[in-house]
Amino acid sequence: MSLQESAEMYLKTILILEKKNNRVRAIDIARQLEFSRPTVSQQVKNLVESGYLEVNNRKLILLTPKGREVAEEIYYRHSGLVDFFIWIGVSKDTAWRMPAALNTISARKLLTAFKNI
């Protein structure tokens, strides 16, 4: 299954929140992404149905092995772009926000272009 950019963003955000807080709830995702709680709940439901997430009886959101693999790949690409932006002089805070502004296809093309230089 090919994931949409928004689904990839959710998985990456869940991975980041997990690393930061050791647990992830829907409200944490909503705050991080500045989305409404119902929007987050619907996307989490979709990702659960697709096998990328699980929600336990305490309402904690967990990445499945399949979801973790995708999230780590997205995070790796994001980190590579951040490193590049910092290298060219962008502040760290701005650099971390910039890859989110690029769509996934553009990010892949950009990374491929730099690997070929």
GROMACS elastic network, one bead per residue, 0.5 to 0.9 nm:
[ bonds ]
;  ai    aj funct       b0    kb
    1    50     6  0.85469   500
    3     6     6  0.80317   500
    3     7     6  0.60358   500
    3     8     6  0.64508   500
    4     7     6  0.53517   500
    4     8     6  0.64608   500
    4     9     6  0.87604   500
    4   104     6  0.88069   500
    5     8     6  0.50878   500
    5     9     6  0.61766   500
    5    10     6  0.87498   500
    5   103     6  0.69460   500
    5   104     6  0.61410   500
    5   105     6  0.88288   500
    6    10     6  0.63239   500
    6    11     6  0.87841   500
    6    43     6  0.87367   500
    7    10     6  0.51014   500
    7    11     6  0.63284   500
    7    12     6  0.86767   500
    7    43     6  0.73464   500
    7    44     6  0.88729   500
    7    46     6  0.88817   500
    7    47     6  0.74351   500
    8    11     6  0.51466   500
    8    12     6  0.61497   500
    8    13     6  0.85019   500
    8    70     6  0.73926   500
    8    71     6  0.68283   500
    8    74     6  0.68988   500
    8   104     6  0.86264   500
    9    12     6  0.51768   500
    9    13     6  0.60327   500
    9    14     6  0.85574   500
    9    71     6  0.82853   500
    9    74     6  0.79892   500
    9   100     6  0.78660   500
   10    13     6  0.50424   500
   10    14     6  0.60877   500
   10    15     6  0.86062   500
   10    29     6  0.77623   500
   10    33     6  0.85544   500
   10    40     6  0.86453   500
   10    43     6  0.80387   500
   10    44     6  0.82103   500
   10    71     6  0.84427   500
   11    14     6  0.51212   500
   11    15     6  0.62642   500
   11    16     6  0.87296   500
   11    47     6  0.87244   500
   11    52     6  0.80860   500
   11    53     6  0.84686   500
   11    63     6  0.77250   500
   11    67     6  0.67645   500
   11    68     6  0.76219   500
   11    70     6  0.73198   500
   11    72     6  0.86008   500
   11    74     6  0.82658   500
   12    15     6  0.50962   500
   12    16     6  0.62611   500
   12    17     6  0.86664   500
   12    68     6  0.86784   500
   12    70     6  0.80475   500
   12    72     6  0.70560   500
   12    73     6  0.86146   500
   12    74     6  0.62053   500
   12    75     6  0.58306   500
   13    16     6  0.50814   500
   13    17     6  0.60974   500
   13    18     6  0.84301   500
   13    29     6  0.70022   500
   13    32     6  0.76941   500
   13    33     6  0.79868   500
   13    71     6  0.81560   500
   13    75     6  0.87443   500
   14    17     6  0.51117   500
   14    18     6  0.59507   500
   14    19     6  0.85755   500
   14    23     6  0.89198   500
   14    24     6  0.66177   500
   14    25     6  0.88764   500
   14    28     6  0.87964   500
   14    29     6  0.69454   500
   14    61     6  0.79739   500
   14    62     6  0.80991   500
   14    63     6  0.76966   500
   14    71     6  0.80146   500
   15    18     6  0.50556   500
   15    19     6  0.62504   500
   15    20     6  0.86419   500
   15    24     6  0.87484   500
   15    63     6  0.77091   500
   15    68     6  0.74153   500
   15    71     6  0.63302   500
   15    72     6  0.74530   500
   15    75     6  0.81240   500
   16    19     6  0.51862   500
   16    20     6  0.61948   500
   16    21     6  0.85682   500
   16    75     6  0.82601   500
   17    21     6  0.57127   500
   17    22     6  0.72565   500
   17    23     6  0.71047   500
   17    24     6  0.61949   500
   17    28     6  0.76619   500
   17    29     6  0.78226   500
   17    32     6  0.84683   500
   18    21     6  0.53548   500
   18    23     6  0.51380   500
   18    24     6  0.58362   500
   18    62     6  0.85278   500
   19    22     6  0.57204   500
   19    23     6  0.81279   500
   20    23     6  0.82338   500
   21    24     6  0.71777   500
   23    60     6  0.66433   500
   23    61     6  0.74480   500
   23    62     6  0.80464   500
   24    27     6  0.82917   500
   24    28     6  0.62497   500
   24    29     6  0.73952   500
   24    59     6  0.87533   500
   24    60     6  0.56235   500
   24    61     6  0.53668   500
   24    62     6  0.72804   500
   25    28     6  0.52451   500
   25    29     6  0.67024   500
   25    30     6  0.88534   500
   25    55     6  0.89981   500
   25    59     6  0.65945   500
   25    60     6  0.50899   500
   25    61     6  0.56964   500
   26    29     6  0.51900   500
   26    30     6  0.62006   500
   26    31     6  0.86854   500
   26    37     6  0.69292   500
   26    40     6  0.64104   500
   26    41     6  0.65467   500
   26    44     6  0.78982   500
   26    59     6  0.81065   500
   26    60     6  0.78275   500
   26    61     6  0.72854   500
   27    31     6  0.61187   500
   27    32     6  0.85169   500
   27    36     6  0.87509   500
   27    37     6  0.63714   500
   27    40     6  0.81233   500
   28    31     6  0.52380   500
   28    32     6  0.61165   500
   28    33     6  0.86121   500
   29    32     6  0.50720   500
   29    33     6  0.60221   500
   29    34     6  0.79761   500
   29    35     6  0.79333   500
   29    37     6  0.84382   500
   29    40     6  0.70378   500
   30    33     6  0.53924   500
   30    34     6  0.54023   500
   30    36     6  0.58751   500
   30    37     6  0.56440   500
   30    38     6  0.89003   500
   30    39     6  0.81873   500
   30    40     6  0.60895   500
   30    41     6  0.89307   500
   31    35     6  0.67936   500
   31    36     6  0.82728   500
   31    37     6  0.86217   500
   32    35     6  0.79876   500
   33    36     6  0.88735   500
   35    38     6  0.84279   500
   35    39     6  0.65504   500
   35    40     6  0.67509   500
   36    39     6  0.53001   500
   36    40     6  0.64436   500
   36    41     6  0.87237   500
   37    40     6  0.51409   500
   37    41     6  0.60904   500
   37    42     6  0.86844   500
   38    42     6  0.61982   500
   38    43     6  0.87089   500
   39    42     6  0.53150   500
   39    43     6  0.64152   500
   39    44     6  0.86914   500
   40    43     6  0.52009   500
   40    44     6  0.60494   500
   40    45     6  0.84994   500
   41    44     6  0.51133   500
   41    45     6  0.60954   500
   41    46     6  0.86593   500
   42    45     6  0.50596   500
   42    46     6  0.62790   500
   42    47     6  0.87264   500
   43    47     6  0.61864   500
   43    48     6  0.85664   500
   44    47     6  0.50514   500
   44    48     6  0.60795   500
   44    49     6  0.85740   500
   44    53     6  0.73039   500
   44    54     6  0.87101   500
   44    55     6  0.86771   500
   44    61     6  0.82646   500
   45    48     6  0.50950   500
   45    49     6  0.62115   500
   45    50     6  0.86512   500
   45    53     6  0.84713   500
   45    55     6  0.89996   500
   46    49     6  0.51333   500
   46    50     6  0.62435   500
   46    51     6  0.87661   500
   46    52     6  0.88928   500
   46    53     6  0.89324   500
   47    51     6  0.62301   500
   47    52     6  0.52547   500
   47    53     6  0.56379   500
   47    54     6  0.83313   500
   47    67     6  0.85373   500
   48    51     6  0.51369   500
   48    52     6  0.57196   500
   48    54     6  0.55659   500
   48    55     6  0.75921   500
   48    64     6  0.89869   500
   49    52     6  0.77350   500
   49    53     6  0.80011   500
   49    54     6  0.88684   500
   50    53     6  0.78382   500
   51    54     6  0.75618   500
   51    63     6  0.89814   500
   51    64     6  0.69592   500
   51    66     6  0.71174   500
   51    67     6  0.72982   500
   52    62     6  0.86931   500
   52    63     6  0.61326   500
   52    64     6  0.53618   500
   52    65     6  0.75572   500
   52    66     6  0.56385   500
   52    68     6  0.76066   500
   52    70     6  0.85213   500
   53    61     6  0.67747   500
   53    62     6  0.55640   500
   53    64     6  0.52021   500
   53    65     6  0.87205   500
   53    66     6  0.83723   500
   53    67     6  0.61708   500
   53    68     6  0.86840   500
   54    60     6  0.82353   500
   54    61     6  0.58866   500
   54    62     6  0.51054   500
   54    63     6  0.63526   500
   54    64     6  0.64932   500
   55    58     6  0.78473   500
   55    59     6  0.55895   500
   55    60     6  0.55022   500
   55    62     6  0.60937   500
   55    63     6  0.88634   500
   56    59     6  0.52688   500
   56    60     6  0.55022   500
   56    61     6  0.67552   500
   56    62     6  0.76247   500
   57    60     6  0.74161   500
   58    61     6  0.89163   500
   62    67     6  0.87953   500
   62    68     6  0.89754   500
   63    66     6  0.76285   500
   63    67     6  0.51419   500
   63    68     6  0.53741   500
   63    69     6  0.89575   500
   63    71     6  0.84781   500
   64    68     6  0.59484   500
   64    69     6  0.84927   500
   65    68     6  0.50463   500
   65    69     6  0.61713   500
   65    70     6  0.87838   500
   66    69     6  0.53244   500
   66    70     6  0.66045   500
   66    71     6  0.87735   500
   67    70     6  0.52866   500
   67    71     6  0.60490   500
   67    72     6  0.85549   500
   68    72     6  0.59481   500
   68    73     6  0.84824   500
   69    72     6  0.53565   500
   69    73     6  0.63276   500
   69    74     6  0.87948   500
   70    73     6  0.51785   500
   70    74     6  0.62537   500
   70    75     6  0.85655   500
   71    74     6  0.51773   500
   71    75     6  0.60229   500
   71    76     6  0.84987   500
   72    76     6  0.59662   500
   72    77     6  0.86205   500
   73    76     6  0.50573   500
   73    77     6  0.63332   500
   73    78     6  0.85967   500
   74    77     6  0.52071   500
   74    78     6  0.60992   500
   74    79     6  0.85671   500
   74   104     6  0.87731   500
   75    79     6  0.59963   500
   75    80     6  0.85348   500
   76    79     6  0.51362   500
   76    80     6  0.62346   500
   76    81     6  0.87806   500
   77    80     6  0.51166   500
   77    81     6  0.64012   500
   77    82     6  0.87003   500
   77    99     6  0.88267   500
   77   107     6  0.76636   500
   77   108     6  0.77919   500
   77   111     6  0.78367   500
   78    81     6  0.52421   500
   78    82     6  0.62190   500
   78    83     6  0.87158   500
   78    96     6  0.79968   500
   78    99     6  0.59697   500
   78   100     6  0.79532   500
   78   107     6  0.81893   500
   79    83     6  0.61328   500
   79    84     6  0.86030   500
   79    96     6  0.79790   500
   79    99     6  0.86509   500
   80    83     6  0.51752   500
   80    84     6  0.63306   500
   80    85     6  0.87547   500
   80   111     6  0.79244   500
   81    84     6  0.50272   500
   81    85     6  0.61684   500
   81    86     6  0.86014   500
   81    95     6  0.79768   500
   81    96     6  0.85231   500
   81    98     6  0.83587   500
   81    99     6  0.64750   500
   81   107     6  0.78219   500
   81   110     6  0.85887   500
   81   111     6  0.74823   500
   82    85     6  0.50984   500
   82    86     6  0.61415   500
   82    87     6  0.84663   500
   82    90     6  0.88897   500
   82    92     6  0.76471   500
   82    94     6  0.88758   500
   82    95     6  0.51358   500
   82    96     6  0.56816   500
   82    97     6  0.84644   500
   82    98     6  0.76031   500
   82    99     6  0.70848   500
   83    86     6  0.51896   500
   83    87     6  0.60715   500
   83    88     6  0.87811   500
   83    92     6  0.87106   500
   83    95     6  0.78946   500
   84    88     6  0.63710   500
   84    89     6  0.87937   500
   84    90     6  0.88451   500
   84    95     6  0.85524   500
   85    88     6  0.52448   500
   85    89     6  0.64647   500
   85    90     6  0.53877   500
   85    91     6  0.79699   500
   85    92     6  0.81974   500
   85    94     6  0.87270   500
   85    95     6  0.56115   500
   85    96     6  0.86918   500
   85    98     6  0.82916   500
   86    89     6  0.50696   500
   86    91     6  0.60948   500
   86    92     6  0.61037   500
   86    94     6  0.88796   500
   86    95     6  0.62697   500
   87    90     6  0.73096   500
   89    92     6  0.88914   500
   90    93     6  0.83884   500
   90    94     6  0.65616   500
   90    95     6  0.58835   500
   91    94     6  0.53535   500
   91    95     6  0.59112   500
   91    96     6  0.86835   500
   92    96     6  0.62446   500
   92    97     6  0.88573   500
   93    96     6  0.54360   500
   93    97     6  0.67819   500
   94    97     6  0.52371   500
   94    98     6  0.62555   500
   95    98     6  0.51999   500
   95    99     6  0.73882   500
   96    99     6  0.67201   500
   96   100     6  0.78740   500
   97   100     6  0.56982   500
   97   101     6  0.70160   500
   98   101     6  0.52530   500
   98   102     6  0.69134   500
   99   102     6  0.51390   500
   99   103     6  0.78427   500
   99   104     6  0.86754   500
   99   107     6  0.72575   500
  100   103     6  0.72109   500
  100   104     6  0.86249   500
  102   105     6  0.82169   500
  102   106     6  0.62423   500
  102   107     6  0.61736   500
  103   106     6  0.53750   500
  103   107     6  0.62484   500
  103   108     6  0.87959   500
  104   107     6  0.50423   500
  104   108     6  0.62279   500
  104   109     6  0.86486   500
  105   108     6  0.51710   500
  105   109     6  0.62310   500
  105   110     6  0.85856   500
  106   109     6  0.50540   500
  106   110     6  0.60117   500
  106   111     6  0.85714   500
  107   110     6  0.50714   500
  107   111     6  0.61761   500
  107   112     6  0.85390   500
  108   111     6  0.52151   500
  108   112     6  0.60926   500
  108   113     6  0.85436   500
  109   112     6  0.50634   500
  109   113     6  0.60500   500
  109   114     6  0.86860   500
  110   113     6  0.51107   500
  110   114     6  0.63544   500
  110   115     6  0.87225   500
  111   114     6  0.52159   500
  111   115     6  0.62239   500
  111   116     6  0.87647   500
  112   115     6  0.51130   500
  112   116     6  0.63868   500
  113   116     6  0.52726   500
  113   117     6  0.66764   500
  114   117     6  0.52877   500
